[in-house]
Amino acid sequence: NDIYLNDLSAINWITGTPKAGYEIRKWTPHVFNGILDGNGHMIYGLYVDTDPVSYTQGYSNAARGAGLVSMDRGSDWGWVSFKNLGMDKVYVDSANCSAAFVGTVSNKDNTKIYFESCYLGSDVTLKGYSVGGFLGGGGTGNVKHGVKVRNSVSLVTRMTAACGKTGAFYGDVWGN
């Protein structure tokens, strides 16, 4: 069955504003590694609104990325795979990198992240320092060699990035 994290009528999905009389459940992203196979199901109603963090560079260690899962940039994460999973009715607002699936990944060369047969709908609002539909940002090593997207679709168009870097699949790439 599909997963509903919030009452879909409780939130204005463009502004992220809860409607009067409704209680919303805020999602707290955590580090994850392994395989998340949705078996063709959808997740609806993901709502992430992190507290602003003050920093001079978008990739400060003071903040993690935000999305369904997050990644602390300095750790040796390993790999993660999303398969056969869709998301819609998503709102993510973060002071750091944000995305519907993964906020950010470390710049370790051995980090691998795969998206296979994943879908991101059009009723999605993403805000952050750098913003991508599937991945908000990552270091050069892993984005060049370790991020793979296959048979997946991103229809997201509502993205606002403080650094001006947005993308349907991933936002910012940094490093040397």
N, C-alpha and C positions, 0 to 999 in steps of 0.2 A: 504494500500500500504506500501511497504518497505520504510525506511527512509535512504536517502543518505546524510550524513553530509559533505562529500567532494567528489570531482571527484576522483574516485578510481585509475585512472592512474596518479594522480598528486603527489603521495607519494610512496617512497620505503618503504613498510610496514615492512621490516626487520630492516632497519637502522633509519627510521623515517625522512629521508632526503627528503625535497620537491624537485621535479624535476624542472629544469630550465623552466622558463616561466609560471609556475603555481602558483596560490595563494591558500594557504590552510587556512581553518578556524579552529582555535584552540578552543577546547571545554573547558569551565570553569566549573568544577564540583561544585555543590551546595548541601547543606543539603536537604534531602527529607524524608518525611515520608508519608505513605499511600500505595496504591496499584497501581502498574504500570502493566497493563495487555496489552501485545503486540498483543493479538488476533492472534498469530501465525506468526506475521511479524518479519522482521529482521531490525537491525540498522547496516549500513555499514559506514565506514569512520570515526569512532571516533578517534580524534587526540588530546591527552592531553600531553603537554610538560611544566611542571611547573618549575619555577625558583628554582635553588638549594637553600636549606636552611641549614645553618651550625648548627650542634648540636652534642652533644656527645652521645646521646642515640637515637635510631631509633623512639622512641615514644614520642619525645619532643612535648610540646604544641605549639611550634613555627610553626608547619606545619600540614596541614590536609592530609589525604589520597587523592588519585586521582583515578578517574574512571568515569563512567557515572554519578555517584553521589558520594559525599564526606560526611564525618562526622567528626565534631570537637569532639575529644575524651572526652572532659570534660562535654559535654552537656547531658541532659536527653532526649535522642532521641525518645524513644518509640518503634515503629515498622515500618517495611517496608516489602512489598511483591512484588516480581517480578514473573509474570506468563506469560507463553506462549510467551516468547520473546527470540529472537536470536540475536547474534552479530558476525560480522566477519569484516576483514580489520580494525583492531584496533591497535593503537599505544599509549601506556601510559608510560611516563617517569616522575618519581617523586622522590624527595629526601626522601619521607616518604613511607608509605604503598601504594601499587598500585594494581589495578585489573581492569578488564574490566567493571564490574558492580558497586562494592562498594569499595572505597579505604580502609576505616576503620570504625569500630563501637566502641562506648565507652565501658568501662568495667563495666557499670551499669548492675546489674543482671536483670533489667526489660526490657532491650533492646532485641527485637526480630527481626529476619530477616529471610525471607523465599524465597526460589527459587523453583518454581514449573514449570516443563515442559519448562526449559530454555536451551539454546544451545549457546555454544561458539565455533566458528570455529577454524581452524588450522592456518589461516593467521593473527596471533595475536602476537604482541611483547609487553612484559610488563617488565618494569624496575623500581626498587625502593629499599627501605630499606628491606621490606619483600613483597613478591609478591604472589598473588593467582589469579586464573582465575576468580572466582566469588567475592571473598573477600580477600583483601590484608592482613588484620590483625585485631585482636580484643582482648579485655581483656578476662581473663579466664571465668568469670561469663557468658557472653553472648555466647561465642563459645561453651562452654560445654552444655549449656541449651537452648539457644535461636536461634541458627542457624540451620535451617532445609533445606536440599536439597532433592528434590523428583523428580524422572523422568526427570533428567537433565543430560546434557552431556557437558564435557569440553575437547576439543581436543588441547588446547594450549600447545605448547612445548617450545616456545621461551620466557624464563623467566630468568631475571638476578636480584639477590637480594644481596644487600650489606652485609646483615647479613647471607646470605646463606640459608635462609628459603623460599622455594617456594612450591607451590602445585597446582594441577589442579583446585581444588575448593577453598581452602584458604591457605594463607601463614603462618604467625606467630601467635602464641597464647602466651600472656604474662599475668602476674599477679600471685596471690597466690592461 
